[in-house]
């Protein structure tokens, strides 16, 4: 429905009061007690940065948990972002979307897609409160993220009432992959190099975290 991508031991992270259940970071892994109940174990190269709460126009709210792989100059090589989102009380709508390109993570299937986008332009517009929250967190912590990114995204609806969703983003820099955003096809058939790049990114993303339900 809505788009939008320091090891801490025993750090308890509590969700927004009255809306989301408690979640904990333990040995760099995320443990969620509900909506959904699961554990995400990032690759050790990804270091926990922090969590960023957000509110989307008083329709939905939630938080993002962010890990980064960066070099000594704080240039980000890859990001892992786990987004928990729920519709606010009084909102009658539900989350509804098909499970396209289903990918099994743990015990559940997630809708999956890959796309490249101008993250810097999106951030400058301040029209994406969820993404803005994690972008601001990374900047506050001194991380340097390239403006053009490519994402492997996994999403599923959670809860019997379909009022919540969880989204897992794995991002890399388009520049670090030897390309620029204008190289990528927006519509129509994709070039062989793009198909190969997306397949490789998909596999890397699956190797950079593990879901345990």
Secondary structure, DSSP 8 states (H G I E B T S, - for coil): --------SSEEE--STTTS--EEEETTEEEEESSSEEEEEE-TTSEEEEEEEEEETTTEEEEEEEEEEE-TT-BEEEEEEEEEEEE-TT---------TT-EEETTEEEEEEEEEEEHHHHHHHT--HHHHHHHHHHHHTT-B--SEEEEEEEEEEESTT--EEEEEEEEEETGGGT--GGGS-SSS---HHHHHHHHHHHHHHHHSEEEE-
